[in-house]
Each structure stands twice: as structure tokens, then as C-alpha cells.
């Protein structure tokens, strides 16, 4: 994945975990 996609994905996990 690109850095942008990875950052969005990690942000998603941090927000919804």
C-alpha cells in the first residue's frame, strides 16, 4: 500500500478500535 493509504488505514484503526 502507499503511505497515504497506510496512514488512512492506521487512522481508521485508531479511531474505531
RANORPE-V558398 format. One record per pair of residues at least 24 apart in sequence whose C-alpha atoms are under 10 Angstrom apart, sorted by the first residue. I is the first residue (numbers start at 1). J is the second residue. If there is no record, write none. Layout:
BEGIN
i j
I J
I J
END
This chain:
BEGIN
none
END
